[in-house]
Amino acid sequence: MNLVRSPAESVVLATSSTFDNSRYEQACDQAIAMCDGNLRSTIKALIMANEYLEVELQELQAAIAAGCAPSQARGDAA
C-alpha cells in the first residue's frame, strides 16, 4: 500500500468511479478504536505517523541521491 501520495494523486483517487471507500472506513475505525474513541488523539497520532514517514522518505531519497541504495532483503534475491 502506498502511504505517500501527492495532493493531485489523492484528488484523482478520491474522484475515481472505482474508488473503494470501505478500506478507508475500516482503517479510520481502527485508528479511532486504537485511541479509545478520542478523535483529537486519533488525528494527532496520524499526523505524527505521517511526519515520521515523511522523514523516513526524505532520508531514503537522500541516501539514493548519494548513491547509497539500501540493500535488498534476503527473500528478494532471485
C-alpha positions in Angstrom: 0.0 0.0 0.0 1.3 3.4 -1.0 1.3 5.6 2.1 2.6 8.8 0.5 0.6 10.4 -2.4 0.8 13.8 -3.9 -2.3 16.0 -3.5 -3.1 15.6 -7.2 -2.9 11.8 -6.9 -5.2 12.0 -3.8 -7.8 14.0 -5.7 -7.7 11.6 -8.7 -8.0 8.7 -6.3 -10.9 10.2 -4.4 -12.8 11.1 -7.5 -12.3 7.8 -9.3 -15.6 6.0 -10.1 -13.9 2.7 -9.0 -12.9 4.2 -5.6 -13.4 1.7 -2.8 -14.1 3.7 0.3 -14.6 0.7 2.6 -11.0 0.1 3.3 -10.6 3.7 4.4 -13.6 3.5 6.5 -12.2 0.4 8.2 -8.8 2.0 8.7 -10.5 5.0 10.2 -12.5 2.9 12.6 -9.3 1.0 13.6 -7.4 4.2 14.2 -10.2 5.7 16.3 -10.5 2.5 18.3 -6.8 2.4 19.0 -7.2 5.9 20.5 -10.1 4.8 22.7 -12.6 6.8 20.6 -10.8 10.1 21.2 -10.9 11.9 17.8 -8.3 14.5 18.7 -5.8 11.9 19.8 -6.5 9.9 16.6 -5.8 12.9 14.4 -2.7 13.7 16.5 -1.4 10.1 16.2 -2.0 10.1 12.4 -0.2 13.5 12.0 2.8 12.1 14.0 2.9 8.9 11.9 2.8 10.9 8.7 5.6 13.2 9.9 7.7 10.1 10.8 7.1 8.6 7.3 7.9 11.9 5.6 11.3 12.0 7.5 12.0 8.3 6.5 11.2 9.1 2.9 13.5 12.2 2.9 16.3 10.1 4.4 15.8 7.3 1.8 15.7 9.8 -1.1 18.9 11.5 0.2 20.6 8.1 0.5 19.6 7.2 -3.0 20.7 10.5 -4.4 24.1 10.0 -2.7 24.4 6.6 -4.3 23.7 4.6 -1.2 20.9 2.4 -2.2 19.5 0.2 0.6 20.4 -3.5 0.4 17.7 -5.9 -0.7 16.1 -8.3 1.7 17.3 -11.8 1.5 14.0 -13.1 0.2 14.1 -10.7 -2.7 17.2 -12.3 -4.3 16.4 -14.4 -7.3 
